[in-house]
Amino acid sequence: MEFCDDALTEDEIHLICGVYSSYSGKSYSDIFSGPIHSWWPLPGQWESHSNGINWGYWTPWDEHWYTKRLSAIARNPQPLKSTEWRNKLRSCSYAHNYVQMVEDASREYIEGHLETL
């Protein structure tokens, strides 16, 4: 069962993530057609399978990443484009890929030997 307040609206998500739309300068109808910048990754970027930081729960590494991002904002306040977020989050995916490979191999082994137990 889902209630009307179980999910955030797109506007609420944009507010929380600090989304900015850049004016393209062409016409008023294209006012939000420029690149989107944000202080924090949008849910789709965070929940992407290529995100090497999202383990499905908050970890000490996530806390480290968060405080590192806060420090970066304090030193040089710049929101990032969605492509920059994708690259930043993807750069940490090697560990996530390793864990996924171990889980897949473990599942295969258990399923292959489950009949003999």
Secondary structure, DSSP 8 states (H G I E B T S, - for coil): ---TTSS--HHHHHHHHTEEE---SS-GGGTT-S-EEESS--HHHHTSTT-SS--SS--HHHHHHHHHHHHHHHHS---EEHHHHHHHHHTTHHHHHHHHHHHHHHHHHHHHHGGG-
